[in-house]
């Protein structure tokens, strides 16, 4: 993978810790800007359930996990 390459992959239970950290960082970023959204942490169990159901997708670059999305029907 090159320095600007991104890979979109189905997330796995191994991605949960990094995904939760990414969500927590986004939540803090919003709070620092007085944006009243995502005030409460998303529990790891919720993200794990998304991964186990095949609904979690992750975006990686050479430095690791950069984004997540949950796709449901």
ABEGO torsion letter per residue (X at the ends): XBAABBBBBBBBAAAAAAAAAAAAAAAAAAAAAGBBBGABBBBAAAAAAAAAAGABBBBBBAAEBABBBBBBX
